[in-house]
Amino acid sequence: QGQLVESVGGLVQPGGSLRLSCAFSEFTLDYDAMGWFPQAPAREREGVSCFSSSDNQTVYADSVKGRFTISRDNVKNTVVLQMNSLKPEDTAVYYCATPKKKYWTVYVPCRLEDYDLWGQGTQDTVSS
């Protein structure tokens, strides 16, 4: 069992929605920041949605603002990425990740170099 486990992705038509979840393990439960990093073919992995519980702040890449929402469910110990109005360019393997430090203040980590623990990734395809 991995320390971060993503839900299974899927295939959706443009304009549709997908909901991804990432389950914490006992080893990652007390991290207060987490992010989602899609990696499209021949492209670098990039942070698109990240949050920090300590400051209750979220960060979104310009490409997903207004369409994606990241949230944490402390009852189910999961982090959810709700993706709406999906576009073909959103097609990627989506990874959830926890950062190198457990606790952050002021700054919400969302750069690739801030993170060092990754889930297994889940393929999401947006196509008609």
C-alpha positions in Angstrom: 0.0 0.0 0.0 1.5 3.3 -1.1 1.6 6.4 1.1 -0.5 8.3 -1.4 -3.1 6.5 -3.5 -5.0 8.2 -6.3 -8.5 7.1 -7.4 -8.8 5.7 -10.9 -9.1 8.4 -13.7 -11.2 8.2 -16.8 -12.2 9.3 -20.2 -14.5 12.3 -20.5 -15.7 14.5 -23.4 -14.7 18.1 -23.7 -16.8 20.2 -21.3 -17.3 17.3 -19.0 -16.1 16.8 -15.4 -13.9 14.4 -13.4 -13.3 14.1 -9.7 -10.0 12.8 -8.5 -9.2 11.8 -4.9 -6.0 11.0 -3.2 -5.9 9.0 0.0 -3.5 9.8 2.8 -1.7 7.0 4.7 -0.7 7.1 8.3 2.7 8.4 7.1 1.2 11.4 5.2 -1.8 12.2 7.3 -0.3 15.1 9.2 1.1 17.0 6.1 -0.8 20.2 5.9 0.0 20.9 2.2 -0.6 18.8 -0.9 -0.8 19.4 -4.6 -1.9 17.9 -7.9 0.6 17.7 -10.7 -0.5 16.6 -14.2 2.1 15.4 -16.7 1.1 15.4 -20.3 3.0 13.5 -23.0 6.4 15.0 -23.7 5.9 17.7 -21.1 7.2 18.3 -17.6 5.1 17.6 -14.6 3.6 20.9 -13.3 1.6 22.0 -10.3 -1.9 23.1 -11.1 -3.7 23.0 -7.8 -2.2 23.1 -4.4 -3.3 24.0 -0.9 -2.0 24.6 2.6 -4.3 23.8 5.6 -2.3 25.9 8.0 -3.2 29.1 6.2 -6.3 27.7 4.5 -5.0 28.9 1.1 -5.1 27.4 -2.3 -3.1 28.1 -5.4 -4.2 27.4 -9.0 -2.3 27.6 -12.3 -3.8 30.2 -14.7 -4.8 27.3 -17.1 -7.2 25.8 -14.6 -8.5 28.8 -12.6 -12.2 28.8 -12.4 -12.4 25.2 -13.6 -10.5 23.2 -10.9 -11.1 23.1 -7.2 -8.8 21.4 -4.6 -10.2 20.5 -1.2 -9.3 18.3 1.7 -11.7 15.9 3.4 -10.4 15.4 7.0 -13.1 12.7 7.7 -12.1 10.5 4.8 -8.5 11.6 4.9 -8.4 12.4 1.2 -7.6 15.4 -1.0 -10.1 15.9 -3.8 -9.5 17.6 -7.2 -12.8 18.5 -8.9 -12.2 19.3 -12.5 -15.0 20.9 -14.5 -15.2 22.3 -18.1 -12.5 19.9 -19.1 -10.5 20.6 -22.3 -8.4 18.2 -24.4 -5.3 19.9 -23.2 -6.1 18.7 -19.7 -5.3 15.2 -20.8 -2.5 13.9 -18.6 -1.4 11.5 -15.9 -2.4 13.3 -12.7 -0.2 12.8 -9.6 -1.0 13.9 -6.1 2.0 14.7 -3.9 3.1 15.8 -0.5 5.9 18.4 -0.1 9.4 18.1 1.5 8.3 19.8 4.7 5.2 18.9 6.7 4.2 22.4 7.7 4.2 25.6 5.7 3.2 29.2 6.6 2.5 32.1 4.2 3.8 30.2 1.2 1.7 27.6 -0.5 4.1 25.1 -2.1 3.2 24.4 -5.7 6.5 24.1 -7.5 7.8 20.7 -8.6 10.9 21.1 -6.5 8.8 21.6 -3.3 7.6 18.0 -3.5 9.2 14.7 -3.0 6.5 12.1 -2.3 4.3 11.1 -5.2 1.3 8.9 -5.8 1.2 6.3 -8.6 -0.6 8.6 -11.0 -3.9 8.3 -12.7 -4.6 8.7 -16.4 -7.3 11.2 -17.3 -8.2 11.7 -21.0 -10.4 14.4 -22.4 -11.5 13.5 -25.9 -14.6 13.4 -28.1 
